[in-house]
């Protein structure tokens, strides 16, 4: 799936991923390919993505995620 992780002043990641693990305000959750449409708020924690090249992690202070049709946009602080 296409994933874009953006901060107000920069883009942290823009590429493909097979799994994204997010710190939701209701708890940790994962998004995989063909996930149902989603909009959720994010809490402080670690955002993890799994790509063909391995794994990447980002510490975030909160944000929101919107996903549909294998396109995930994550806005973080």
C-alpha positions as CSV (number, residue, x, y, z in Angstrom):
1,X,0.0,0.0,0.0
2,X,1.1,3.6,-0.6
3,X,2.0,5.4,2.7
4,X,2.8,9.0,3.3
5,X,3.9,10.3,6.7
6,X,3.9,14.0,7.0
7,X,4.9,16.6,9.7
8,X,3.9,20.3,9.4
9,X,7.4,21.1,8.2
10,X,8.6,18.0,6.4
11,X,7.7,14.6,4.9
12,X,9.1,11.7,7.0
13,X,8.2,8.9,4.6
14,X,6.6,8.5,1.2
15,X,6.6,5.0,-0.3
16,X,5.2,1.5,-0.2
17,X,4.6,-0.6,2.9
18,X,3.0,-3.9,3.7
19,X,2.1,-3.1,7.3
20,X,1.7,0.0,9.4
21,X,1.4,-0.1,13.2
22,X,0.0,3.0,14.8
23,X,-0.5,4.2,18.4
24,X,-4.2,5.1,18.3
25,X,-5.8,7.0,21.1
26,X,-7.8,3.8,21.9
27,X,-4.7,1.6,21.7
28,X,-2.2,0.2,19.2
29,X,-3.6,-1.0,15.9
30,X,-2.3,-2.2,12.5
31,X,-3.2,-1.4,8.9
32,X,-2.6,-4.0,6.2
33,X,-3.2,-4.1,2.4
34,X,-6.9,-3.9,1.5
35,X,-7.9,-2.5,4.9
36,X,-11.4,-1.1,5.3
37,X,-11.5,2.7,5.0
38,X,-10.3,4.3,8.2
39,X,-9.9,7.7,10.0
40,X,-8.4,7.7,13.5
41,X,-6.7,10.0,15.9
42,X,-3.2,9.0,17.0
43,X,-1.6,9.3,20.5
44,X,2.0,9.8,21.5
45,X,4.0,6.7,20.7
46,X,6.0,4.8,18.1
47,X,4.7,4.4,14.5
48,X,6.2,1.4,12.8
49,X,6.1,0.5,9.1
50,X,7.3,-2.7,7.4
51,X,8.6,-2.3,3.8
52,X,10.3,-4.6,1.4
53,X,13.7,-3.2,2.7
54,X,12.9,-3.9,6.3
55,X,11.3,-1.9,9.1
56,X,11.2,1.8,10.0
57,X,10.0,3.4,13.2
58,X,9.1,7.0,14.0
59,X,8.4,8.5,17.5
60,X,5.3,10.8,17.3
61,X,3.5,13.1,19.7
62,X,0.1,12.5,18.1
63,X,-1.7,13.0,14.9
64,X,-4.4,11.6,12.6
65,X,-4.5,8.9,9.9
66,X,-6.8,8.5,6.9
67,X,-6.8,5.5,4.7
68,X,-8.8,4.1,1.8
69,X,-8.1,1.9,-1.3
70,X,-4.5,1.1,-0.2
71,X,-3.6,4.7,0.2
72,X,-2.6,5.8,3.8
73,X,-2.0,9.4,4.8
74,X,-0.6,10.0,8.3
75,X,-0.3,13.5,9.6
76,X,1.9,13.6,12.8
77,X,3.4,16.1,15.2
